[in-house]
Amino acid sequence: MKKQRLPHGWTNKQIQELADYHDNQTEEEQAAEIDAAVADKGQTLMSVPTELIPEILQLIERKQTA
């Protein structure tokens, strides 16, 4: 079996904390978080084909490290 790779700069502890955070959110908290993201003028939410996700993530990483 192939070993799962962590996102660059992330630890298992950080991933577990993020999972716990989302697992313990109420539906109202989830909705408020989504509403806040939609209202953020510096962010865009969009639907993209799943097969493009790896390329999109690489593009975002290049932009963040530039």
N, CA, C and O atoms as a GROMACS GRO file, in nm:
protein
  264
    1MET      N    1   0.084  -0.118   0.000
    1MET     CA    2   0.000   0.000   0.000
    1MET      C    3   0.089   0.125   0.000
    1MET      O    4   0.191   0.129   0.069
    2LYS      N    5   0.049   0.224  -0.077
    2LYS     CA    6   0.124   0.349  -0.087
    2LYS      C    7   0.103   0.433   0.039
    2LYS      O    8  -0.009   0.449   0.086
    3LYS      N    9   0.214   0.486   0.092
    3LYS     CA   10   0.206   0.570   0.212
    3LYS      C   11   0.145   0.706   0.174
    3LYS      O   12   0.184   0.767   0.075
    4GLN      N   13   0.050   0.750   0.255
    4GLN     CA   14  -0.016   0.878   0.230
    4GLN      C   15   0.080   0.992   0.264
    4GLN      O   16   0.146   0.990   0.367
    5ARG      N   17   0.087   1.092   0.175
    5ARG     CA   18   0.173   1.208   0.198
    5ARG      C   19   0.093   1.320   0.262
    5ARG      O   20  -0.023   1.343   0.228
    6LEU      N   21   0.155   1.388   0.355
    6LEU     CA   22   0.092   1.503   0.420
    6LEU      C   23   0.111   1.626   0.333
    6LEU      O   24   0.209   1.635   0.258
    7PRO      N   25   0.019   1.721   0.341
    7PRO     CA   26   0.041   1.848   0.270
    7PRO      C   27   0.170   1.913   0.322
    7PRO      O   28   0.205   1.898   0.438
    8HIS      N   29   0.238   1.984   0.235
    8HIS     CA   30   0.365   2.050   0.270
    8HIS      C   31   0.348   2.136   0.395
    8HIS      O   32   0.259   2.221   0.401
    9GLY      N   33   0.432   2.114   0.494
    9GLY     CA   34   0.430   2.194   0.616
    9GLY      C   35   0.331   2.147   0.722
    9GLY      O   36   0.322   2.208   0.828
   10TRP      N   37   0.256   2.041   0.695
   10TRP     CA   38   0.156   1.992   0.789
   10TRP      C   39   0.209   1.872   0.866
   10TRP      O   40   0.292   1.796   0.817
   11THR      N   41   0.159   1.856   0.989
   11THR     CA   42   0.192   1.741   1.071
   11THR      C   43   0.065   1.658   1.093
   11THR      O   44  -0.046   1.707   1.072
   12ASN      N   45   0.082   1.533   1.135
   12ASN     CA   46  -0.033   1.450   1.167
   12ASN      C   47  -0.120   1.515   1.274
   12ASN      O   48  -0.243   1.507   1.269
   13LYS      N   49  -0.055   1.580   1.371
   13LYS     CA   50  -0.129   1.646   1.479
   13LYS      C   51  -0.218   1.757   1.424
   13LYS      O   52  -0.333   1.770   1.464
   14GLN      N   53  -0.166   1.837   1.333
   14GLN     CA   54  -0.243   1.947   1.275
   14GLN      C   55  -0.363   1.893   1.196
   14GLN      O   56  -0.472   1.948   1.203
   15ILE      N   57  -0.341   1.786   1.122
   15ILE     CA   58  -0.450   1.727   1.045
   15ILE      C   59  -0.557   1.672   1.137
   15ILE      O   60  -0.676   1.688   1.111
   16GLN      N   61  -0.516   1.606   1.246
   16GLN     CA   62  -0.614   1.552   1.340
   16GLN      C   63  -0.692   1.666   1.407
   16GLN      O   64  -0.814   1.654   1.426
   17GLU      N   65  -0.624   1.775   1.443
   17GLU     CA   66  -0.692   1.889   1.504
   17GLU      C   67  -0.794   1.950   1.408
   17GLU      O   68  -0.904   1.987   1.449
   18LEU      N   69  -0.759   1.960   1.279
   18LEU     CA   70  -0.851   2.013   1.180
   18LEU      C   71  -0.972   1.921   1.163
   18LEU      O   72  -1.086   1.967   1.156
   19ALA      N   73  -0.947   1.791   1.157
   19ALA     CA   74  -1.057   1.694   1.145
   19ALA      C   75  -1.148   1.702   1.267
   19ALA      O   76  -1.271   1.700   1.254
   20ASP      N   77  -1.089   1.712   1.385
   20ASP     CA   78  -1.169   1.723   1.508
   20ASP      C   79  -1.253   1.850   1.507
   20ASP      O   80  -1.369   1.849   1.547
   21TYR      N   81  -1.194   1.958   1.462
   21TYR     CA   82  -1.265   2.087   1.455
   21TYR      C   83  -1.390   2.073   1.370
   21TYR      O   84  -1.499   2.111   1.411
   22HIS      N   85  -1.374   2.017   1.250
   22HIS     CA   86  -1.488   2.004   1.159
   22HIS      C   87  -1.588   1.899   1.207
   22HIS      O   88  -1.709   1.916   1.190
   23ASP      N   89  -1.539   1.792   1.266
   23ASP     CA   90  -1.628   1.688   1.317
   23ASP      C   91  -1.717   1.738   1.431
   23ASP      O   92  -1.827   1.685   1.452
   24ASN      N   93  -1.670   1.838   1.504
   24ASN     CA   94  -1.744   1.887   1.620
   24ASN      C   95  -1.824   2.015   1.593
   24ASN      O   96  -1.884   2.070   1.685
   25GLN      N   97  -1.824   2.062   1.469
   25GLN     CA   98  -1.903   2.181   1.434
   25GLN      C   99  -2.051   2.146   1.424
   25GLN      O  100  -2.088   2.038   1.378
   26THR      N  101  -2.133   2.240   1.466
   26THR     CA  102  -2.277   2.225   1.445
   26THR      C  103  -2.308   2.264   1.300
   26THR      O  104  -2.224   2.324   1.232
   27GLU      N  105  -2.427   2.230   1.254
   27GLU     CA  106  -2.466   2.271   1.119
   27GLU      C  107  -2.469   2.423   1.106
   27GLU      O  108  -2.436   2.478   1.002
   28GLU      N  109  -2.510   2.490   1.214
   28GLU     CA  110  -2.515   2.636   1.212
   28GLU      C  111  -2.374   2.695   1.200
   28GLU      O  112  -2.353   2.792   1.127
   29GLU      N  113  -2.278   2.637   1.271
   29GLU     CA  114  -2.139   2.684   1.262
   29GLU      C  115  -2.082   2.658   1.123
   29GLU      O  116  -2.010   2.742   1.069
   30GLN      N  117  -2.115   2.543   1.066
   30GLN     CA  118  -2.070   2.514   0.930
   30GLN      C  119  -2.126   2.616   0.831
   30GLN      O  120  -2.054   2.667   0.746
   31ALA      N  121  -2.256   2.644   0.843
   31ALA     CA  122  -2.320   2.740   0.753
   31ALA      C  123  -2.259   2.879   0.768
   31ALA      O  124  -2.237   2.948   0.669
   32ALA      N  125  -2.232   2.920   0.892
   32ALA     CA  126  -2.172   3.052   0.916
   32ALA      C  127  -2.032   3.060   0.854
   32ALA      O  128  -1.994   3.164   0.800
   33GLU      N  129  -1.957   2.952   0.862
   33GLU     CA  130  -1.823   2.949   0.805
   33GLU      C  131  -1.830   2.959   0.652
   33GLU      O  132  -1.750   3.029   0.590
   34ILE      N  133  -1.924   2.890   0.592
   34ILE     CA  134  -1.943   2.897   0.446
   34ILE      C  135  -1.986   3.037   0.406
   34ILE      O  136  -1.933   3.093   0.309
   35ASP      N  137  -2.081   3.095   0.479
   35ASP     CA  138  -2.127   3.231   0.449
   35ASP      C  139  -2.013   3.331   0.458
   35ASP      O  140  -2.003   3.422   0.375
   36ALA      N  141  -1.927   3.316   0.557
   36ALA     CA  142  -1.813   3.407   0.573
   36ALA      C  143  -1.716   3.393   0.455
   36ALA      O  144  -1.661   3.492   0.408
   37ALA      N  145  -1.696   3.271   0.408
   37ALA     CA  146  -1.606   3.248   0.295
   37ALA      C  147  -1.664   3.310   0.168
   37ALA      O  148  -1.590   3.368   0.088
   38VAL      N  149  -1.793   3.298   0.149
   38VAL     CA  150  -1.858   3.356   0.031
   38VAL      C  151  -1.849   3.508   0.034
   38VAL      O  152  -1.832   3.572  -0.070
   39ALA      N  153  -1.859   3.566   0.152
   39ALA     CA  154  -1.855   3.712   0.166
   39ALA      C  155  -1.714   3.769   0.154
   39ALA      O  156  -1.698   3.889   0.132
   40ASP      N  157  -1.611   3.686   0.167
   40ASP     CA  158  -1.472   3.732   0.161
   40ASP      C  159  -1.437   3.773   0.018
   40ASP      O  160  -1.436   3.689  -0.072
   41LYS      N  161  -1.409   3.899  -0.002
   41LYS     CA  162  -1.381   3.951  -0.136
   41LYS      C  163  -1.249   3.898  -0.193
   41LYS      O  164  -1.227   3.908  -0.314
   42GLY      N  165  -1.162   3.843  -0.109
   42GLY     CA  166  -1.034   3.791  -0.155
   42GLY      C  167  -1.036   3.643  -0.188
   42GLY      O  168  -0.932   3.585  -0.220
   43GLN      N  169  -1.153   3.580  -0.181
   43GLN     CA  170  -1.167   3.437  -0.206
   43GLN      C  171  -1.277   3.413  -0.309
   43GLN      O  172  -1.370   3.493  -0.322
   44THR      N  173  -1.265   3.302  -0.381
   44THR     CA  174  -1.368   3.262  -0.476
   44THR      C  175  -1.398   3.115  -0.456
   44THR      O  176  -1.307   3.033  -0.450
   45LEU      N  177  -1.526   3.082  -0.447
   45LEU     CA  178  -1.569   2.943  -0.440
   45LEU      C  179  -1.621   2.904  -0.577
   45LEU      O  180  -1.699   2.977  -0.638
   46MET      N  181  -1.576   2.787  -0.625
   46MET     CA  182  -1.626   2.741  -0.755
   46MET      C  183  -1.619   2.590  -0.763
   46MET      O  184  -1.543   2.526  -0.691
   47SER      N  185  -1.699   2.537  -0.851
   47SER     CA  186  -1.700   2.394  -0.876
   47SER      C  187  -1.607   2.366  -0.993
   47SER      O  188  -1.616   2.430  -1.098
   48VAL      N  189  -1.517   2.269  -0.975
   48VAL     CA  190  -1.425   2.233  -1.082
   48VAL      C  191  -1.424   2.081  -1.097
   48VAL      O  192  -1.455   2.009  -1.002
   49PRO      N  193  -1.391   2.032  -1.215
   49PRO     CA  194  -1.383   1.886  -1.232
   49PRO      C  195  -1.278   1.826  -1.139
   49PRO      O  196  -1.168   1.880  -1.125
   50THR      N  197  -1.312   1.716  -1.076
   50THR     CA  198  -1.225   1.652  -0.978
   50THR      C  199  -1.087   1.623  -1.035
   50THR      O  200  -0.987   1.637  -0.964
   51GLU      N  201  -1.080   1.584  -1.160
   51GLU     CA  202  -0.950   1.548  -1.217
   51GLU      C  203  -0.855   1.668  -1.228
   51GLU      O  204  -0.735   1.650  -1.248
   52LEU      N  205  -0.907   1.790  -1.215
   52LEU     CA  206  -0.822   1.909  -1.219
   52LEU      C  207  -0.765   1.949  -1.084
   52LEU      O  208  -0.676   2.033  -1.076
   53ILE      N  209  -0.815   1.889  -0.977
   53ILE     CA  210  -0.773   1.929  -0.841
   53ILE      C  211  -0.622   1.921  -0.822
   53ILE      O  212  -0.565   2.017  -0.770
   54PRO      N  213  -0.553   1.814  -0.861
   54PRO     CA  214  -0.407   1.811  -0.841
   54PRO      C  215  -0.336   1.929  -0.908
   54PRO      O  216  -0.245   1.988  -0.850
   55GLU      N  217  -0.377   1.963  -1.029
   55GLU     CA  218  -0.314   2.076  -1.099
   55GLU      C  219  -0.345   2.208  -1.030
   55GLU      O  220  -0.258   2.294  -1.019
   56ILE      N  221  -0.468   2.225  -0.984
   56ILE     CA  222  -0.507   2.347  -0.914
   56ILE      C  223  -0.428   2.362  -0.785
   56ILE      O  224  -0.381   2.472  -0.753
   57LEU      N  225  -0.413   2.252  -0.710
   57LEU     CA  226  -0.336   2.257  -0.586
   57LEU      C  227  -0.190   2.293  -0.612
   57LEU      O  228  -0.130   2.367  -0.535
   58GLN      N  229  -0.133   2.240  -0.720
   58GLN     CA  230   0.005   2.275  -0.756
   58GLN      C  231   0.016   2.423  -0.790
   58GLN      O  232   0.113   2.489  -0.751
   59LEU      N  233  -0.080   2.476  -0.862
   59LEU     CA  234  -0.081   2.617  -0.898
   59LEU      C  235  -0.089   2.705  -0.773
   59LEU      O  236  -0.016   2.804  -0.761
   60ILE      N  237  -0.176   2.668  -0.680
   60ILE     CA  238  -0.188   2.744  -0.555
   60ILE      C  239  -0.058   2.738  -0.476
   60ILE      O  240  -0.014   2.840  -0.423
   61GLU      N  241   0.003   2.621  -0.469
   61GLU     CA  242   0.129   2.608  -0.395
   61GLU      C  243   0.238   2.693  -0.458
   61GLU      O  244   0.315   2.758  -0.386
   62ARG      N  245   0.248   2.693  -0.592
   62ARG     CA  246   0.348   2.776  -0.659
   62ARG      C  247   0.324   2.924  -0.629
   62ARG      O  248   0.418   2.999  -0.605
   63LYS      N  249   0.199   2.966  -0.630
   63LYS     CA  250   0.164   3.106  -0.603
   63LYS      C  251   0.202   3.145  -0.460
   63LYS      O  252   0.252   3.254  -0.437
   64GLN      N  253   0.178   3.054  -0.364
   64GLN     CA  254   0.206   3.083  -0.222
   64GLN      C  255   0.356   3.086  -0.194
   64GLN      O  256   0.400   3.160  -0.106
   65THR      N  257   0.434   3.008  -0.266
   65THR     CA  258   0.579   3.003  -0.240
   65THR      C  259   0.654   3.105  -0.323
   65THR      O  260   0.775   3.122  -0.304
   66ALA      N  261   0.587   3.173  -0.415
   66ALA     CA  262   0.654   3.273  -0.501
   66ALA      C  263   0.676   3.402  -0.427
   66ALA      O  264   0.731   3.497  -0.483
   0.00000   0.00000   0.00000
